[in-house]
Each structure stands twice: as structure tokens, then as C-alpha cells.
């Protein structure tokens, strides 16, 4: 009589973070990764983390797909209740990651892709270092970064100038 042992290993998902200054390419890379894995088997699944934000939707953005758009008060309530894995104030608006969505996917073996700034990356790394893989995307040059921001035609000259002034500070955190 032989004993046959069956061992099932279930894989936990990872938090895969793409971080960069606005306009460096993280959204483009995120979309390419999601397209590549859209038909992957369950054990290779990848989904996008959808952030909560207090900013108003841009043209074409969809509630629950691009962001969860909430009031300032709702956001602060979520943060104080620790319903967010990370959160930060960026360009006068609050952004954060809903914990329930991320945790349930990771527990089911799905990798969760993040498109967040260095502040959020730092917070996630402090909370879950063993489950975080982070990549910082550098722009080819500051001139190219500004060209990309202007080519999007989504922001005023004042907003582009603000993003450019913060880009150098953001880039200084690439090693994190």
C-alpha cells in the first residue's frame, strides 16, 4: 500500500507598484501590463488597484473604474477608520487605496497593480514589505516630461508648472 500525499500550495498575490512623477509613463505601462495579462490563468492574474480621490473626474473618467470619487469628508472618514492602505495629499487633492479590495485580491492569489506616487509607495512598503514590488519610472529628461504633460492637454499651464516644480522632488525618491 502506498501513501500518496497531495500538497496544495496557494499563492498569495503581490502588490506591484509603478511610481513616477506625472507624465513619466506609469499609466501607459500599467495599461500595457493589464492588456498582457487580461486573459491569463487565475494563478497569473493581475488587476488594477482603483484609488479613492477627492478631485473631480476628468473628461472620460468613470466612477469605480478610473477612481472612486468621494467628498473630502468621506475621504477623511475612510482614512480615520483605517479603510485605506495608504493615502496622501497630492496637488491639493487626497488620494488613497481601499484596503478591502487589495487584501481580498492578494489573498486570492491575484497581483494588484498600483499607479501611485512615492508617498503611497513608502506607506505600502512600511506596512507590507514582503508583499511589495516597486518600480520607479524616470522620464527621459525634464524637457520630455514637460512636453508629455502639455501634450495630454488635460491641465492648465498653471497645473503643468506645478507638476514640473514637484517632479524634481518626486524623482529624488526614486531609490525608495
C-alpha positions in Angstrom: 0.0 0.0 0.0 1.4 3.3 -0.9 0.6 6.6 0.6 0.0 9.4 -1.8 0.3 12.9 -0.3 -1.3 15.8 -2.0 0.0 19.2 -1.2 -1.8 22.2 -2.4 0.1 25.5 -2.3 -1.9 28.6 -2.7 0.0 31.6 -4.0 -0.7 34.9 -2.4 -0.7 37.9 -4.7 1.7 40.7 -4.6 1.4 44.5 -4.7 3.2 45.6 -7.8 3.8 49.4 -7.7 4.7 51.6 -10.6 5.6 55.1 -9.4 6.9 58.2 -11.1 6.2 61.9 -11.5 3.1 62.8 -13.5 3.7 62.3 -17.2 6.7 59.8 -16.9 4.7 56.9 -18.3 3.3 54.8 -15.4 -0.3 54.9 -16.7 0.8 53.8 -20.2 2.9 51.0 -18.7 0.0 50.0 -16.4 -2.3 49.7 -19.3 0.2 47.6 -21.3 0.7 45.2 -18.4 -3.1 44.8 -17.8 -3.6 44.1 -21.5 -0.9 41.5 -21.5 -2.4 39.6 -18.5 -6.2 40.1 -19.3 -6.6 36.5 -20.4 -4.1 35.0 -18.0 -5.0 31.9 -15.9 -6.2 32.6 -12.4 -2.8 31.9 -10.9 -1.2 34.6 -13.1 -4.0 37.2 -12.7 -3.3 40.9 -12.4 -5.8 43.6 -11.6 -5.5 47.4 -11.2 -5.9 49.0 -7.8 -8.6 51.7 -8.1 -7.8 54.7 -5.8 -10.2 56.9 -3.9 -9.7 60.6 -4.6 -11.3 64.0 -3.6 -10.6 65.5 -7.0 -13.3 66.0 -9.7 -13.4 63.5 -12.6 -11.6 64.5 -15.8 -13.4 64.1 -19.1 -13.9 60.4 -19.8 -13.1 59.1 -16.3 -15.5 56.6 -14.9 -16.5 56.2 -11.2 -15.2 52.9 -9.9 -13.0 52.2 -13.0 -10.6 55.1 -13.0 -11.1 56.3 -9.4 -13.7 56.3 -6.7 -14.6 60.0 -6.5 -15.6 61.0 -2.9 -16.0 64.1 -0.9 -13.3 65.5 1.3 -15.3 64.4 4.4 -15.9 60.9 3.1 -12.1 60.6 2.4 -11.2 61.7 5.9 -13.7 59.3 7.4 -12.1 56.4 5.4 -8.6 57.4 6.5 -9.5 57.7 10.2 -11.3 54.3 10.1 -8.1 52.8 8.6 -10.1 51.7 5.5 -7.1 52.9 3.3 -3.8 51.0 3.0 -2.1 54.3 2.1 -3.1 57.9 1.5 -1.5 61.2 0.6 -2.4 64.7 -0.4 -1.1 65.5 -3.9 -1.6 68.7 -5.7 -4.4 69.9 -3.3 -6.3 66.6 -3.5 -6.4 63.5 -1.4 -5.7 60.0 -2.9 -5.8 56.6 -1.2 -6.0 52.9 -1.7 -9.1 51.0 -0.3 -7.8 48.2 1.8 -10.6 45.6 1.4 -10.2 45.4 -2.4 -6.4 44.9 -2.3 -6.4 42.5 0.6 -9.1 40.2 -0.9 -7.3 40.0 -4.2 -3.9 39.3 -2.7 -5.5 36.6 -0.5 -7.0 35.0 -3.6 -3.6 35.0 -5.4 -4.2 37.9 -7.7 -1.4 40.5 -8.1 -2.6 44.1 -7.7 -1.0 46.8 -9.8 -0.7 50.3 -8.4 -0.2 53.6 -10.2 0.8 55.7 -7.2 3.3 58.3 -6.1 6.3 57.9 -3.9 4.4 58.7 -0.7 2.0 55.9 -1.2 4.8 53.5 -2.2 6.6 54.3 1.1 3.5 53.7 3.2 2.7 50.3 1.5 6.4 49.2 1.9 6.2 50.1 5.6 3.0 48.1 6.1 3.7 45.1 3.8 7.4 44.9 2.7 7.2 41.2 1.8 4.2 41.7 -0.5 5.5 44.8 -2.3 7.5 45.0 -5.6 8.1 48.6 -6.6 9.4 50.2 -9.7 10.2 53.9 -10.1 9.9 55.2 -13.7 12.2 58.0 -14.6 11.4 60.3 -17.5 13.9 60.5 -20.3 14.5 64.2 -19.5 12.7 67.1 -17.7 12.1 68.6 -21.1 10.4 65.5 -22.4 8.4 65.3 -19.1 7.0 68.8 -19.7 6.3 68.0 -23.3 4.2 65.0 -22.3 2.3 66.9 -19.7 1.4 69.6 -22.2 0.6 67.0 -24.9 -2.1 65.5 -22.7 -4.0 68.8 -22.9 -5.8 67.9 -19.6 -4.2 70.6 -17.4 -3.8 74.4 -17.4 -0.4 76.0 -17.8 -0.5 76.7 -14.1 -1.1 73.0 -13.2 1.6 71.8 -15.6 4.0 74.3 -14.0 3.1 72.9 -10.5 3.6 69.4 -11.6 7.0 70.3 -13.1 8.1 72.1 -9.9 7.2 68.9 -7.9 8.8 66.5 -10.4 12.4 67.0 -9.2 11.4 66.4 -5.6 9.5 63.3 -6.6 12.4 62.0 -8.6 14.7 62.4 -5.6 12.8 59.5 -4.0 13.5 57.0 -6.8 15.8 54.9 -4.7 13.0 54.1 -2.2 
